[in-house]
């Protein structure tokens, strides 16, 4: 019985796999909105992560500060819902903000078991600075878009998630 030597298939040939295709490796996914959104989100998110890192904060903490400022006195459960996280995660996040002196929990008068969340003076001051950092990060991460395209994109994204 003779054995014929077969040529390796492209998937099995390490050199063939190492050679780039004619276009981007993920080109077959280019027409999927979810994929494009995720890729864009990763770029914008990573840009913001690097900027907030200078303040030792994560995007969720920045978002929490902004929500607390806009809704002073809100409850932990409401913050968790707004952040789309589980209540125990909100507790951990708030503990970090409190330990840094950026937010405070104040016992509510009508229901002594509940606490309202407020920004401290330090939190308000830092949030003002962080808003500028986030706005510049957005502009930098989307530098390929014109101001009109940015407005169009934000409008389209709002249509999807609101």
N, C-alpha and C positions, 0 to 999 in steps of 0.2 A: 504494500500500500504506500503510495507516494504522497508526501505532504507538500502541498503548494503553499508557498509563502505569500500571504496576502498583505496588501499595503494597509497601514494603519488607518482607521477612520479618523476624521478630523477631531472628534471628541477625545479619542485615545492618543492622539499625537500631541505631545506637550509643546512642540515648536509651533504647530498650527494654532494651538490655543493661545500661545503667547503673541501671535501676530494680530494687530488691531484689525477690526472689520473696516469696511468702507466708511462707516459713520460711527457715531457714538455707540457704545456697547448696549445702551438701553433704548436705542432708536425704535425698537418694536413697541415700546410703551408710550411713545410720544403723543399719541392721540387719546390717551386716557386722562380725563380731567383730574381724577383722584391722584394719579401719579404725578402729574405736573404740579398740582397744589402741594403735595407732600415735598417735592424737590424744592419748590420755591420757599415753602415754610421752613425747611431745614436751613436753607441759606440765610434767610432773614433771622431765624431763631438763633443760629450759631453766631451771627454778627452781634446780636443783642447780648447773648451770653458772654461774649468776650468783653463787651463794653461794661456790663454790670459786674463782671468779675473784679474790676478795680474797686468796687464798693462792697465786695464780698456778699453779693446778693445774686439770687437766681430770678429768672423771669416771673415765676409764680409768686415770689415774695414782692416784687415790684407791682405786679397786678393786684395782689392783696392790698398793698398800701393804697393804690389808686381807688380800689373799690371801697375800702374803709373810709377814705377821705370823702368820697361822694355820698356815702351812706352811713354817716357817723352814728354809732350806737347799734349797728346791726348785730345780729346774733351769729354765733359760730356756725350754726347749721345753715344760715342764709349765705354766709361767706363760702362755705363748702360747696353749696349749690352753684353759686356764681362762678366759682373756680372749676366746677365739674370734677371735684375730688370727693373722696369719702370723708365723713366727719373726723375720724381719727387722724387723717392726714392734715386736716385744717388745724387740729390741736397742736401737732408738731410744728407746723408753719407758724402759728401764733406764738408758741413758746419761743421760737427763734427770734421773732420780731420783738417780743417783750424783753427777752434777755439782752437785746441790743438797745433797748430803750426807745424803740420806734413806734410801738403800739401799746395800749393798755386795755385791760378788761375791767369794766366797772359793773358792779352788782346792780341789777335793775331793782327799783323800789317795788313795783307791783308784784313781781315774782322773784323772791329772794334767791331762787335756784338759778336764775338766768343772769348772763353777763352781756352787756353791750360792749362793742369794740370801738375804740377811738384811737386816732393817731396822737402821739405825743408831740410836743413842740419840735423835738429833734426829728421825728418822723415826717412832720409837715415840711420842715426845712429840706430834709433829704429828698423827699418826693418831688419837690419843685425842681431840684437839680436833676433827678432821675428822669423826669418828663422831658427835659431838654436833651439828655443823653439818648433816650429812647427815640425821640423825634429825629435826631441826627443819625442814629443808627439806621432807622428806616430809610432815610434819604440816601445814606451811603450804600445800603444793601440793595436798593432799587435804583441805583444811579443810571442804569440802562433805560429807564423810563422817563418820559417827559412829565411835567407837572400835570398835564391834561390826562396822560395815560395812568398816572398814579390815582387820580380822582376816579377815572373810569374803572380801574381795577378794584378800588375800595368799594365802589358802588355795586359792582358785580358780585364781589365776595359777600357783601351784606345781603344781597338777594338770595344767596345760597344758604346762609346760616341764620337769617332772622325770619 
